[in-house]
Amino acid sequence: MLTELGQLIETHRKTRHMTQTELVKQIGLEQSNYSAMIHGHRPINDDILSRVIDILSIPDEAIHQVKTNRHDKKQVIANLRKLSPASIRKLRDYSDLLLLAEKPPSQN
């Protein structure tokens, strides 16, 4: 599964009708390293990200949004890790209720 940043990169690559092979050649990466980066198995360092942004003309706003979303997700995870077992049970019960409320009534 692609990361949010990986999805952004792939979307811009495809809209420019560029193959992965062409992109990795311009970036100076191996295909396997590129794949690992967009799938989140390896971090994308700032130098490579800068080259990708330049090559694909990705707007700064799009990169900022991805970074903001990543920070927000990390904050949520950090907060969840601080919960007590009792609070976790309450949260699970609440999420179960929400899921039940979303289900359409069964038709007999």
N, C-alpha and C positions, 0 to 999 in steps of 0.2 A: 504494500500500500504506500502510495506517495505521501510525503509530508505536505503540509500546506505550502511551504516554500517550494518544494518539488513540483507541486501542481501549478503554481504560478509560473515557474520556469518553463515547464513543459507546455503550458498554454501559450506563452509568448513564443516559444520555439516553433510550435505548430502554426501559429498565425503568420509567421514569417516564412513558412514553407521550407524550414530547415530541418535536415535529418539530425538525429543524435550524433551520427558519425561526423557530420560537418561541424556541429557545435563543439564536440570534444576536441576536434582537431584545432579549432580556433582558440579554445581555452588552453589547450596543452595538457589534456588529461587522458588517461586510459578510459575506455568505455566502461570497464568494471568499476572504476573509482567514481565516475559520474553517476552510474546507476546506484551505487551504495550511498552517495550523497543525497540524491533526490528521494531515496526511500528511507532516509534517516538512519542508515546503518553506519554512517561516517559523517562527522561534522563538515560543513562547508566553511572553509576559512575565509576571512575577509578579502584576501587577494583574489581568490577564485570567484567569490560572489561579485566583487567589483567588475571583474572581466565579463562575467555572465550578464550583469546589468548593462554594461556598455554594449556588448555584442547584440543583445536582444532589445535594447532600448526600453528596459522595464522602468516605468515611472517610480520616482522616489516614494510617492504616496503609497503605492502598492507594496513596496518592501517595508515601509513603516507600519502598515496595517498588519502584515504577517508577523513582524517582530512584536507588535502590541498584543496580538492574539496569543503568541507564544508566551509572553510574560504573564498574561491573564491566566492562561491554563496552568502555568507553573505555580502561580499564587493560589489557585483553587486547590491544586494537589497538595501544596504545603499546608493549607488550612485543613484539608481533610485528614492529613496525617496527625494533626493535633487533637482530633476528636477522641473522646473516651469510648470504650466499647458500648456503653449504654447509649451514647449519642449516635453512634454508628447504627445501632439497631433501630432507633427512632427514625433516622434518615432513610433506612431501607424500607421501613413500614410506610413512611410517607411516599416514597417513590413508587412502592407497590400500589398504593391508593391512586396515585396519579395515572399509572399505567392502566389500572382497572377503569378509571373514569374515561379514558380515551377509547376503550374498546367499544365497538358498536354492539347494541343488544343482539343476542343470538336469536335467530329466527327458527322457530320449530315448525 
